[in-house]
Amino acid sequence: MDPDATQVLTWTGEFATPEDPIPQWEADARSQLHTALEQLTGPLEDLVARDANEGDTRLLITDFLSEGLGYNKYDEVTTEYRTKNDAVDYGLKVGDEVFALVEAKRCGQDISARNLRPARLSAAAEGVQWLVLTNGRAWQVYHAETAEDSPMLILEVDLLGEAEPKTKVDALFHLSRAAVANGRLNTLLEWRRALAGAPLAEVVQSPTVVEAIRSEVRRRTEHVGHIGDFDDVLRALREEVIPQRLLD
């Protein structure tokens, strides 16, 4: 394995084991992202310093989509993508299908979900579920739950922020072409959904979790256990810990 891939495996050691290492395509995608971050940080800092306009910002965004995230800029990154409603800044393809619409702002503009309204309407008209909002520096990825609901923020990265490069790579990896093609952006979505109150309350009440809590409480109290102590823990969780609104 090449040195860059080995370094990436070191970064992601908490997710991989010698018996089950991360696949080569993932190591390659992470390595490509790391290299692009190193190469584009300087130009991005220059854009921010001179408060570059949206046109200049888009040049860097296109480079990052291609050199960092692995999209072919000639047939997978469509600028001024025309939809039934309007044109959006970019359409991102994996194969022949546009899976995300990208709204781009100038590098000095703060961005938030309210900037997505035109793209949301276009996404609803086109049946596209993913929205990307960026000013070159900040990258936000949303899932358009429905046309009526607020889009769900799935990941957010500041390329010039204080986070370690490996943290930025680990988040942005999910937007890479390789990750999208291998279903990893969708599994991140399912992870975010699973951390909502109701599904997480179900997890807390699962036999595995209740058993783990019972063992820890017995260890702390030096109680050897008794018949019904599992039910004691489950009842305490339902009456003292989990909000009633999540139990109905």
Secondary structure, DSSP 8 states (H G I E B T S, - for coil): --HHHHHHHHHTTTT--SSS---HHHHHHHHHHHHHHHHHHHHHHHHHHTT--HHHHHHHHHHIIIIIT---TTTTEEEEEE-SS-EEEEEEEETTEEEEEEEE--TTS---GGGGHHHHHHHHHHT--EEEEE-SSEEEEEE---SSS--EEEEEEETTSSS-HHHHHHHHGGGSHHHHHTTHHHHHHHHHHHTSHHHHHHHHTSHHHHHHHHHHHHHHHT----TTHHHHHHHHIIIIIS-GGGT-
